[in-house]
Amino acid sequence: MISHAYRHEAASFAEEDRVHEELTYRLLNKVDADLAKIDTPYGTLVKSWQVANIAPGGTAAAAAELDYFKIEYVCPMALLYHLCSLSAAFLRKLQAACRAVGRIVIYFDDVTPGNIKRPDSGRSYMAVYWTLLDFPAHILCRESGWCPLSYIPKDVYRRCRGGVSHLCTLFLRAFFPSTG
């Protein structure tokens, strides 16, 4: 028999999950110009890097002058700050999960919407997500438990000097910046 206290705690978690899922959907699946302007003590929610492009021939040495392209990402610390300011339930869940140090997980996934047998890369992109390993399993197994870090078109990340390894280095710097 389930005790009343356990039922109350389960109902509380369900409400917190609903709030977390709603916030995650509204904030992260609808990234637009208004969200990019949200300012926090960690800067704006959406930031960018200038990444070196390899030469069309495939080697950086073949290029007389490297050009750069911009990769946008959602700043993890700014996002956590913003979510905590919007929801006391999310703040409590974050505090409970990260007693000392939050352990992060970064997940890269190639996405091909539509016809996967299409001969060109078309609308393919790399989705980069992150979460805190210390979140409870019932959060980690849901889509809303993973926060988008960036979406990079396939033709862009394939031209990145240093490849996906270099991009992984940049994404880790989003969590552990050298300044501030």
N, C-alpha and C positions, 0 to 999 in steps of 0.2 A: 504494500500500500504506500502510495506517495504522500509524504507529509505535506501539510499546508505550507510550511516554510519553503519546501522544495518547489511546490507549484508556483508560489509567489516569485521565487527567484527565476524559474523558467519563464514565467510570463514577463518578468522584467527584461531578461535577455532577449526574448522575442520582440519586445517593443524597441529595445536598443538596436537590434538587428534591422528592424523595419526602418528606423530613423537613419541608420548608417547606410542602408541600401538606397534609400531615397536621396540622401545627400550625395552619395557617390554617383548615382545616375545623373542627377541634375548638374553636378559640378564637372564630372569627368567625361561623360558621354556627349556633352553639349558644349565643348570648349569653343568659345567664340571670343570676339573682340572685347566684350564686357568682362569676361573672366580673366583675360590677359591683363586687364587694367587693375585688378584687385591688388592692393598693396598690403604687405605685412612687414613685420620687423625683419624678415628674411628677404625682402624684395618682392617683386611681383610674382604671381603664380606661374606665369609662363615666361621662361627665359630662353636664351639661344646661345649656341656656340658657332664660331666660324671654323669650318673643317676644311683642310686641304684636299683638293681634288687631284687624283692622279691624271696623268696625261692620257689622251685618247688612245695612244698606242699601248697603254697598259703599264708603263713604268714611269716613275716620277723623274728619272734621269732623262727621259726623252723630252720632257717639257722644258722649254727655255724659261718659262715663268709659270709657277703654279697659280691656279685660280682657287677661290674658296667658295663654299656654299654654306648656307645657314641650316642648322638643325635645331628645331624648337623642342623644348621639353618642359614638363610640369615640375617645378621645384618641390622636392619632397618635404622639406622643412616648412616652406611657405604653405603647402597644402595641409600638412598636419596642423599648423597653427590656425589656419582658416577653418578647418573642420571642427577643431576644438572650440573655436569662438562661436560657431553656429550651433553646436550640440553638446550639452553637458553630458549626455549619455555616451557620446563618442569619447569625450575626455576621460570619463570614468573607465571605459573599456581600454583605452590606451594606457592609462596609469596602471591598471590591473595587469596588463600584458607585459609592460616594460618596467619591472621593479627596479632594475639597475641599468642595464644596457640593452637597447633594442637590437636584435639580430635581423639583418635584412636578407631578403631573397630577391634576386633579379632574374626575370624570365624573358627570354627572347623567343619570338615565334614568327615564322614566315607565314603570311596570310595571302591567299589568292582567292578573292571573291569571284563568284561566278563560275565559269568553266575552267576547271583545273587543268584540262588538256589543251588549253589555248596555247599556241606555239610561242607567243611572246609573253613578256611578263605583265603586260597590260596594266591592270590596277593593283598588282601585287605590292605588298609592303611588309616591313618588319615591325611588329608590335612589341614594345618593350614595357613590361609590367614589373611592379615591385610590391612586396608586402613585408610585414614583420613576422618572423618565424615564431615569435612569442604569442601571437594571437591564438585564441582557442581554435581547435580543429573545425568547429562548426562555422567559423568565419573563413578560415583558409580554404575550405572546400567550396566556397561560393564565389561567384563572379565578382560580387561587390567587395570581397576581401582582398582583391588585387587592384592596385591603383595604376592607371596608365602613367608611364614615364614619358614615352614618346612613340610616335608613329612615323616611320621613315620609308618613303617610297623605295622600292627595290633598286631602281636605276640609280638612285642617290647613294645608298649605302654600298653598292657594288663599286662605285667610283671613289669611295672614301680612302684616302691614303692611310694605310695600316689596317684597313678592313674592319670587320666586326670587332676584332681585338682592340683596336683603337677606340671604337665607339664604347665598348665596355669600360675602358679606362675613363672616358669622359663621364659615363653614367655613374661610376663609383665616386668621381669627384663631386657630383651633385649631392651625394650623401656626406662626403668628407672633404669639404673645400679647403684649399690651402690658406685662404684668408677668411677670417670671421667664422 
